[in-house]
Amino acid sequence: MFFRSGTLTLEAGILEKEVSGLALPFVPSQVTCALRLPDADSPYVTCAVMGTPTEDGFLVAFSAPLPSAGYALDWCVMDGEAVTLDGDSLAASYAELKSAVARYLGYDPANLTESQTAEVDSCVQSGIRNFYYPPKVEGVDETYEWSFLRQTCSVQTSAGVGEYRMADGFGKARGDIYFAGDDREMRPLTVVPVGTLLAFRRRGGTGAPRCAAFRFKATFGTKGQYVEMMLYPVPDRAYELTFSGEADTGRLSADRPFPLGGPSFAELVTESCLASAERRVNDEAGIHAEAFRTLLVSMIAKDRARSGAEYGFMGDRPDYVPPPTVCRRTVGGLRITRNGNPL
């Protein structure tokens, strides 16, 4: 999973804007864009992506010439589906999970009534949620996050813009945020609470961002809630920021039939859905709940062994001098030196 997003300030009078020079490692399968108005009284203008996006970028057209300066374009490009499997895969599909739950409930999978279909689907979605975000059970770290829920995130900043919309399906950031490209040797950003970042902003000023915060934006109408990244200081120029995030996967459906994780998690997913049906219908934790717990402990151990962490640029940062509390001059009575020189 990969997405890159950014915000561009726009000039008055233009009818289109080219977003280029992205050098993406993929051809975008989806592009979203939204126009920010300078204020509540500004004329409403819509935008749409024109033509076919490429690795270099895409073209956005506006419904009318922008009447004034101050409009900004929020954009986001995404790669293909997180899991793309064909029909004969070993992965557990939505249809197979529904069939297994229906049989457990005593229904004919090929002849479900409307109420039975809703009941089966509810059990499957509950099982998927318990699979993605496991409940606390003995032998399981309740804070553990599956490696397959991680997504590679990239944000391109613009001068004077301090908030950036994340892609649909973004859950949260994991770890620090790193500079990319020519700025990769700069010190990474630390993720802080929203209140802390707002307190920093009262100091004013612009420059290279040093910290970031993430907040959920309000939901309007049928649109789902999305996440916004806030930066301090407000960027003084364009920077590319990269970090690891957690995906918010959405419901299984006929159009989105495969859960994340792939074939190796098929049995765990199936037992999770059957355990949900067992709990909802029989109001008990039986053999499927026990099977789910046993498989969960095993699969977390395997996932932890094969997953890694993102540490960003590991080369020398000549402009960064660690504070004394981070780099001590002695350890166990031994003097620490670098290139023969005492620290």
C-alpha positions in Angstrom: 0.0 0.0 0.0 1.3 3.4 -0.9 -0.1 6.9 -1.1 1.4 10.4 -1.6 -0.5 13.5 -0.9 0.1 17.3 -0.9 -1.4 20.7 -1.1 -0.7 23.4 -3.7 -1.5 27.1 -3.4 -3.2 28.3 -6.6 -3.1 31.5 -8.6 -6.2 33.6 -9.4 -7.7 33.2 -12.8 -6.5 29.8 -13.7 -8.8 27.1 -15.2 -6.5 24.1 -14.6 -3.4 23.1 -12.6 -0.8 20.5 -13.5 0.6 18.5 -10.6 3.9 17.1 -11.9 7.4 16.0 -11.0 6.1 13.3 -8.5 8.4 10.5 -9.8 6.0 7.9 -8.3 7.0 4.3 -8.1 3.7 3.3 -9.6 1.0 4.5 -12.0 -1.8 5.8 -9.8 -5.0 3.7 -9.7 -6.8 6.5 -7.9 -6.5 10.2 -7.6 -8.6 12.4 -5.3 -8.6 16.2 -5.1 -10.5 18.9 -3.2 -10.4 22.6 -3.4 -10.0 24.7 -0.2 -11.8 28.1 -0.3 -10.0 31.1 1.1 -13.0 31.8 3.4 -16.7 31.1 3.9 -17.7 33.9 1.5 -15.5 32.8 -1.4 -17.3 31.6 -4.6 -17.6 27.8 -4.7 -15.5 26.1 -7.4 -15.3 22.4 -8.1 -12.3 20.4 -9.5 -11.8 17.2 -11.4 -8.9 15.1 -12.6 -8.5 15.3 -16.4 -7.0 12.5 -18.6 -5.0 9.6 -17.4 -2.6 10.0 -14.4 1.0 8.9 -14.9 4.1 8.4 -12.7 4.9 12.0 -13.2 1.6 13.4 -12.1 -1.9 14.5 -13.4 -3.9 17.5 -14.6 -6.7 19.1 -12.6 -9.4 21.3 -14.2 -11.7 23.7 -12.4 -15.4 24.4 -13.1 -14.6 28.2 -13.4 -11.6 30.5 -13.3 -10.4 30.9 -9.7 -11.9 34.3 -8.8 -9.0 35.3 -6.4 -5.8 34.1 -4.8 -6.0 32.0 -1.6 -7.5 28.9 -3.1 -5.6 25.7 -2.4 -5.7 22.2 -4.0 -5.5 19.1 -1.7 -4.5 16.1 -3.8 -3.7 12.4 -3.1 -2.6 9.6 -5.4 -2.8 5.9 -4.4 -1.5 2.7 -5.9 -3.6 -0.4 -6.6 -5.6 -2.5 -4.2 -3.7 -3.6 -1.1 -4.5 -7.3 -2.0 -5.1 -8.4 -5.6 -5.8 -12.1 -5.8 -7.4 -14.2 -8.4 -10.4 -16.5 -7.8 -8.4 -19.7 -7.2 -6.2 -18.2 -4.5 -5.9 -19.9 -1.1 -7.0 -16.7 0.6 -10.4 -16.7 2.2 -12.8 -14.6 0.1 -15.9 -12.8 1.2 -18.1 -15.4 -0.5 -16.3 -18.2 1.2 -16.5 -16.6 4.6 -20.2 -15.9 4.2 -20.8 -19.5 3.1 -18.9 -20.9 6.2 -20.9 -18.7 8.6 -24.2 -19.5 6.9 -23.6 -23.3 7.2 -22.6 -22.8 10.9 -25.9 -20.9 11.5 -27.8 -23.8 9.8 -28.7 -21.8 6.6 -28.4 -22.8 3.0 -25.7 -20.6 1.6 -27.2 -20.6 -1.9 -30.7 -19.6 -0.7 -30.4 -17.0 2.0 -33.3 -14.7 2.8 -32.8 -11.0 3.2 -32.7 -11.2 7.0 -30.3 -14.2 6.9 -28.0 -12.4 4.4 -27.8 -9.4 6.8 -27.1 -11.7 9.8 -24.4 -13.6 8.0 -22.8 -10.4 6.7 -22.8 -8.9 10.2 -21.0 -11.9 11.6 -18.4 -11.8 8.8 -17.7 -8.0 9.3 -17.4 -8.5 13.1 -15.0 -11.4 12.5 -12.9 -9.2 10.2 -12.7 -6.4 12.8 -11.6 -8.9 15.5 -9.0 -10.2 13.1 -7.5 -6.8 12.2 -7.7 -5.5 15.8 -7.6 -8.6 18.1 -9.2 -8.4 21.5 -7.1 -8.9 24.6 -6.5 -12.7 25.2 -4.0 -14.6 27.1 -0.6 -14.8 25.4 -1.4 -11.9 23.0 0.0 -8.4 23.1 -3.1 -6.2 22.9 -1.1 -3.4 21.4 0.3 -5.5 18.5 -0.3 -4.3 15.0 -0.2 -6.6 12.0 2.6 -5.8 9.5 0.1 -6.1 6.6 -1.8 -3.1 8.0 1.2 -0.8 7.5 1.2 1.5 4.5 4.0 3.7 3.1 3.0 7.3 3.2 4.5 10.3 1.5 3.5 14.0 1.8 4.8 16.9 -0.3 4.6 20.2 1.5 4.1 23.7 0.1 5.4 27.0 1.5 2.9 28.5 3.9 0.6 25.4 4.2 0.5 23.8 7.6 -2.2 21.1 7.2 -2.3 18.2 4.8 -5.1 15.7 4.2 -4.3 12.0 4.4 -5.6 9.4 2.0 -8.9 7.7 2.4 -8.3 4.7 4.6 -5.5 6.2 6.5 -5.6 5.1 10.2 -2.7 6.6 12.1 1.1 7.2 11.8 3.6 4.7 13.2 6.9 6.1 14.4 8.7 9.2 13.3 8.4 11.1 10.1 11.4 11.4 7.8 12.6 13.8 5.1 13.2 12.3 1.7 15.2 13.4 -1.4 17.9 16.0 -0.9 16.6 16.7 2.6 17.0 13.1 3.9 19.8 14.0 6.2 17.7 16.4 8.2 16.5 15.4 11.6 13.2 13.4 11.5 9.9 14.9 12.8 8.4 13.7 16.1 4.7 13.0 16.3 3.2 15.0 19.2 -0.4 15.5 20.5 -2.5 18.1 18.7 -2.6 20.4 21.8 1.2 20.4 22.0 1.6 21.3 18.3 -1.0 24.1 18.6 0.9 25.5 21.6 4.1 25.5 19.5 2.3 27.3 16.7 1.6 30.2 19.0 5.3 31.0 18.7 4.7 31.7 15.0 7.4 31.4 12.3 8.1 29.2 9.4 10.9 26.8 8.5 11.7 23.1 8.1 9.0 21.1 10.1 10.2 19.7 13.4 7.1 18.0 14.6 3.7 16.8 13.4 0.3 15.9 14.8 -2.7 14.0 13.4 -6.3 14.9 14.0 -9.7 13.6 12.7 -11.7 16.1 10.7 -15.5 16.5 11.1 -17.8 14.3 9.0 -20.2 15.9 6.6 -23.1 14.2 4.9 -22.3 10.9 3.4 -18.5 11.5 3.4 -16.5 9.5 5.8 -14.1 11.0 8.4 -10.6 11.6 7.2 -7.3 12.4 8.9 -5.3 15.6 8.6 -1.6 16.0 9.3 -0.5 19.3 11.0 3.1 20.5 10.9 5.2 22.9 13.0 6.8 25.1 12.0 4.6 25.8 8.9 6.9 24.8 6.0 8.8 27.6 4.4 9.3 25.6 1.1 8.6 22.3 -0.5 9.7 19.2 1.5 8.9 15.5 0.9 8.0 13.7 4.1 7.8 9.9 4.4 6.5 7.7 7.2 4.8 4.4 8.0 1.1 4.4 8.6 -1.7 2.1 9.5 -4.4 1.4 7.0 -8.1 1.6 7.8 -9.3 -1.3 5.6 -13.0 -0.9 5.2 -15.8 -3.5 4.8 -15.5 -6.7 2.8 -17.9 -6.8 -0.1 -18.3 -8.4 -3.6 -16.2 -5.6 -5.0 -13.6 -5.9 -2.2 -13.6 -9.6 -1.6 -10.3 -10.4 0.1 -9.2 -9.3 3.6 -5.7 -8.1 4.1 -3.0 -10.6 5.1 -3.2 -13.0 2.2 -3.5 -16.9 2.2 -1.4 -17.4 5.3 -4.1 -15.8 7.5 -7.0 -17.6 5.8 -7.7 -20.0 8.7 -7.4 -17.3 11.3 -9.9 -15.1 9.4 -12.3 -18.0 9.0 -12.2 -18.9 12.7 -12.6 -15.3 13.7 -15.8 -15.0 11.6 -17.1 -18.3 13.0 -16.3 -17.2 16.6 -18.3 -14.0 16.0 -21.3 -16.1 14.8 -20.8 -18.5 17.8 -20.9 -15.5 20.2 -23.8 -13.7 18.6 -26.1 -16.6 18.0 -25.2 -19.0 20.9 -24.1 -16.2 23.3 -21.0 -18.3 24.2 -17.3 -18.7 23.5 -17.0 -22.2 22.2 -14.7 -24.3 20.0 -14.3 -21.6 17.3 -13.4 -18.9 19.9 -10.7 -21.3 21.3 -9.4 -22.1 17.8 -9.2 -18.3 17.0 -7.2 -17.7 20.2 -4.8 -20.5 19.4 -4.2 -19.4 15.8 -4.0 -15.8 16.9 -1.1 -16.4 19.2 0.8 -18.4 16.6 0.2 -16.0 13.7 1.3 -12.9 15.8 4.5 -14.7 16.6 5.1 -15.5 12.9 4.2 -11.9 11.8 6.5 -10.4 14.4 9.4 -12.5 13.2 9.1 -11.4 9.6 8.2 -7.8 10.1 10.6 -4.9 10.3 10.7 -1.3 11.4 11.3 1.9 9.4 14.2 4.0 10.7 14.6 6.4 7.8 18.0 7.8 6.7 20.8 6.0 8.6 23.7 8.1 7.3 25.6 10.9 9.0 23.7 14.1 9.9 26.5 16.6 10.2 24.2 19.4 11.3 22.7 17.4 14.2 24.4 17.5 17.6 22.7 15.3 20.1 22.0 16.9 23.5 24.0 15.6 26.4 21.0 13.7 27.8 21.0 11.6 24.6 24.7 11.0 24.0 26.6 10.6 27.3 30.4 11.0 27.3 31.0 7.9 29.4 29.5 4.5 29.6 30.5 2.2 32.5 33.5 4.3 33.2 34.8 4.1 29.6 35.6 7.2 27.6 33.6 7.5 24.3 35.5 8.8 21.3 34.7 9.4 17.6 37.5 9.2 15.1 39.9 9.3 18.0 38.4 12.5 19.4 36.7 12.6 22.8 33.0 13.4 22.7 
